[in-house]
Amino acid sequence: MQTQNALIDENIQILRQGIELLESLDDQTYPQVKHRFSEHGIGSHFRHCVDFYCSFLSGVGDGRIDYDSRKRDPRISRERRTAIESLEGIIKRLEEFSGIDNHTPLIVRLEDSGDEADPSSWSWSSVLRELQSLVSHTVHHYALIGLIMQLNGFKIKRDFGVAPSTLKEWRNKVTCAR
């Protein structure tokens, strides 16, 4: 589904990439894909991304987003189906979100800022900035997921974990080369 908001569409596209990768794995493999240099596997990265989207969606209506108050549901890290359902739920909510004004002001709690009641723990932002941040944040975690997958012998799509602006640049180079 195409929404009226290009940034929401970009977020949805990124989340669908994650679902596609998750659907290529089986339930036994998903929690096992780790790297010996880290105790965290790909499931932890998917859970972290889900947490950030849930924080955004939970707070944007009130104009107050707290990324430190994440649920950190361990099932998303361990259960492929739970991760897929979480991503699908976020996509559904983003699709319903299409009428929002990108310039709506928000306050966002600074990560690891300490006391939630302290006004200096919060900063001004906008829906636009937070949607941009979610794309960037997710792409970077997908890049880590892709690296872990490759280090474990999996083949991943060339565009997985690549920023939309880079993908656009790649397409432009192909178009210009013709």
Secondary structure, DSSP 4 states (H G I P E B T S, - for coil): ---S-HHHHHHHHHHHHHHHHHHTS-TTTGGG---TT-S--HHHHHHHHHHHHHHHHHHHTTTEEETTS----HHHHH-HHHHHHHHHHHHHHHHTTTT--TT-EEEEEPTT-S-TT-GGGEEEEEHHHHHHHHHHHHHHHHHHHHHHHHHTT----TTTT--HHHHHHHHHHHHHH-
